[in-house]
């Protein structure tokens, strides 16, 4: 992602990987959602956006990513009950940790951002929705205690990155947002309590 400098990613990663964390530690993004009365189309949109955000971090373009069949995003584990998707990466793999941090925030703010989902794409392009979306993101990141260690410059860069990702996935956001509002119970990221085997691209 060229929206923000690489140096910003180091500070984003520090939100979940504090100094002194062993290189073999595992960063885990846990997405829990209800397992009953799930709208298939909305779930599909939610999962597709996760995959596409990963693709934008992994490759220069989504087309390039689509051609790398062996490097597509894999989910570490799907746990039953209240369904949980687990995405993992070694703490020493900075690029993959950045993806998990940014994806976690992208999904965390999704239910509240983009309130005017019914507006036309033309309106979005003309900037009215874009400005409102950016304003909401500034408010959310400023109020988020988990981001308290980021200075104003890094916070603005994070907003720019999230804003770009939301814009790139504009057409898919309404269905994904419905799923987030109706079905997602919790989104949590941190160091896993124990190290499971990590297999597949990005350890996810």
C-alpha positions in Angstrom: 0.0 0.0 0.0 1.6 3.3 -1.1 -0.9 5.6 0.6 1.3 5.9 3.7 5.1 5.6 4.2 6.5 2.2 5.2 7.7 3.8 8.5 4.1 4.3 9.5 3.6 0.5 9.4 6.1 0.0 12.2 4.1 2.3 14.5 0.8 0.6 13.4 2.3 -2.8 14.3 3.4 -1.5 17.7 -0.3 -1.3 18.6 -0.3 -5.1 19.0 3.4 -6.1 19.1 5.1 -4.2 21.9 8.9 -3.9 22.1 10.5 -7.1 23.4 7.9 -9.4 21.9 9.6 -12.7 20.8 9.9 -13.1 17.1 8.2 -16.5 17.4 5.1 -15.0 19.0 1.9 -15.2 17.0 -0.4 -12.2 16.2 -4.0 -13.3 16.0 -7.0 -11.5 14.6 -10.2 -13.1 15.8 -13.5 -12.4 14.1 -16.5 -13.9 15.9 -20.0 -13.9 14.4 -23.4 -15.5 15.0 -23.9 -18.9 13.3 -27.6 -18.7 12.8 -29.8 -16.9 10.3 -26.7 -15.6 8.4 -27.5 -13.9 5.1 -25.3 -15.8 2.6 -24.8 -12.9 0.2 -23.8 -10.5 3.0 -21.3 -13.1 4.5 -19.9 -13.6 1.0 -19.3 -9.8 0.6 -17.7 -9.6 4.0 -15.3 -12.5 3.3 -14.6 -11.1 -0.2 -13.6 -7.7 1.2 -11.2 -9.4 3.7 -9.6 -11.2 0.8 -9.4 -8.1 -1.4 -7.8 -6.0 1.4 -5.2 -8.8 1.8 -4.7 -8.8 -2.0 -3.9 -5.0 -2.0 -1.3 -5.5 0.7 0.2 -8.6 -0.9 0.5 -7.5 -4.6 0.7 -4.4 -6.8 -2.8 -5.0 -8.1 -5.8 -7.2 -7.5 -5.3 -8.7 -10.9 -1.7 -9.7 -10.1 -3.0 -11.1 -6.8 -5.7 -13.1 -8.5 -3.1 -14.9 -10.6 -1.1 -16.0 -7.6 -3.2 -19.0 -6.7 -0.7 -20.3 -4.1 -0.5 -17.0 -2.3 -4.2 -16.4 -1.7 -5.4 -15.6 1.8 -6.1 -18.7 4.0 -8.0 -18.7 7.2 -6.0 -20.5 10.0 -9.1 -22.0 11.6 -12.9 -21.8 11.7 -14.1 -22.6 15.2 -17.7 -23.7 15.9 -20.3 -22.4 18.3 -20.4 -18.7 17.7 -18.3 -19.0 14.5 -14.8 -17.6 14.8 -12.4 -16.9 11.9 -8.8 -16.8 13.0 -6.1 -15.0 11.0 -2.6 -15.3 12.2 1.0 -14.1 11.5 4.3 -14.4 13.2 5.2 -11.2 15.1 8.5 -11.1 13.2 6.7 -10.8 9.8 6.0 -7.0 9.8 4.1 -6.9 6.5 1.6 -9.5 7.6 1.2 -8.0 11.0 0.4 -4.7 9.4 -2.3 -6.4 7.3 -3.9 -7.9 10.4 -3.8 -4.5 12.3 -5.3 -2.5 9.4 -7.9 -5.2 8.5 -8.9 -5.4 12.2 -9.5 -1.6 12.3 -11.2 -1.7 8.8 -13.7 -4.3 10.1 -14.1 -2.7 13.5 -15.2 0.7 12.1 -17.2 -0.8 9.2 -20.6 -0.9 11.0 -20.5 2.8 11.8 -18.6 4.2 8.8 -20.4 4.6 5.4 -23.8 5.4 6.9 -25.1 6.6 3.5 -24.7 3.3 1.8 -27.8 3.8 -0.4 -26.2 6.8 -2.1 -25.1 6.5 -5.7 -21.5 5.8 -6.8 -21.7 9.2 -8.6 -22.3 10.9 -5.3 -19.3 9.1 -3.9 -17.1 10.2 -6.8 -18.2 13.8 -6.4 -16.9 13.8 -2.9 -19.9 14.3 -0.6 -19.8 10.8 0.8 -16.0 10.8 0.8 -15.8 13.9 3.0 -18.4 12.5 5.4 -16.6 9.1 5.5 -13.3 10.8 6.3 -14.8 12.9 9.0 -16.3 9.9 10.7 -13.0 8.1 10.5 -11.2 11.0 12.2 -13.7 10.9 15.0 -13.5 7.1 15.4 -9.7 7.0 15.5 -9.5 10.0 17.9 -11.9 8.3 20.3 -10.4 4.8 20.0 -8.3 4.2 23.2 -6.4 1.3 21.4 -4.8 4.0 19.2 -3.8 6.3 22.0 -0.1 5.6 21.4 -0.2 7.0 17.8 0.6 10.6 17.4 -1.5 13.0 15.3 0.6 12.4 12.1 0.3 8.6 12.3 -3.4 8.9 13.1 -3.9 11.0 10.0 -2.0 8.5 7.9 -4.1 5.7 9.3 -7.2 7.6 8.4 -5.9 8.1 4.8 -5.1 4.4 4.5 -8.5 3.3 5.8 -10.3 5.9 3.8 -8.6 4.6 0.6 -9.5 1.0 1.3 -13.1 1.9 2.0 -13.2 3.9 -1.2 -11.7 1.0 -3.2 -14.3 -1.4 -1.9 -17.2 1.1 -2.2 -19.5 -1.2 -4.2 -19.1 -4.1 -1.8 -19.5 -2.2 1.5 -23.3 -2.1 1.8 -23.6 -5.9 2.0 -20.5 -6.3 4.1 -21.7 -3.6 6.5 -25.1 -5.3 6.9 -23.3 -8.5 7.9 -21.1 -6.6 10.3 -24.1 -4.9 12.0 -26.3 -8.0 12.2 -23.9 -10.9 12.8 -20.5 -9.9 14.0 -20.1 -10.2 17.7 -16.4 -9.3 18.3 -13.3 -8.3 16.5 -10.1 -8.7 18.6 -6.4 -8.6 17.8 -3.4 -9.4 20.0 -0.7 -11.9 20.8 -2.1 -15.4 20.8 -2.0 -17.2 24.2 -0.3 -20.2 22.6 1.5 -20.8 19.3 -0.4 -23.1 17.0 1.1 -24.3 13.8 0.9 -21.6 11.1 0.4 -22.8 7.6 -0.5 -21.2 4.3 0.3 -17.8 2.9 0.5 -15.1 5.5 0.1 -17.7 8.3 -3.6 -17.0 8.0 
